[in-house]
Amino acid sequence: MNQHEHHAELVSGFFKEQRQIFDSSSQAMYAFLDDDCRVCNQKFATLLGYSSPDEWFKVNVQGAFPAAFVDDGSQQTLVAAYQNAMEKMEGATIKVVWKKKSGGIINTTVILVPVAYRGHLFALHFIS
């Protein structure tokens, strides 16, 4: 099994264990392992203008995740919070402007927390 397949398996397992939270949360949510291995709930997909989490997942990320989904002015904020979560196990509440599928933008507040699953760190995001 190569690294991408392993990461895809981890994301799938993480989602299955956390499905109740993803399905029941009043907030938009996504979990991030790497640029190609991520999962979101319907609320997050809808927030960005996608019909489903699967449509959002299938977006071919050219380069890094922030370049594909986050407005230029918010990318460094999100990346710094992610790095602190992964390196220092710190959660954060930050302002993030997202790119919508339609080309528009949406202002949000993001709570980002590190979570461990099967020895791997994920960044779990709650968006309002």
Stockholm file with secondary structure:
# STOCKHOLM 1.0

chainA/1-128         MNQHEHHAELVSGFFKEQRQIFDSSSQAMYAFLDDDCRVCNQKFATLLGYSSPDEWFKVNVQGAFPAAFVDDGSQQTLVAAYQNAMEKMEGATIKVVWKKKSGGIINTTVILVPVAYRGHLFALHFIS
#=GR chainA/1-128 SS CCHHHHHHHHHHHHHHHHHHHHHHCSSEEEEEEETTEEEECHHHHHHTTCSSHHHHHTSCCCSCHHHHHBCHHHHHHHHHHHHHHHHHCCCEEEEEEEECTTSCEEEEEEEEEEEEETTEEEEEEEEC
#=GC SS_cons         CCHHHHHHHHHHHHHHHHHHHHHHCSSEEEEEEETTEEEECHHHHHHTTCSSHHHHHTSCCCSCHHHHHBCHHHHHHHHHHHHHHHHHCCCEEEEEEEECTTSCEEEEEEEEEEEEETTEEEEEEEEC
//
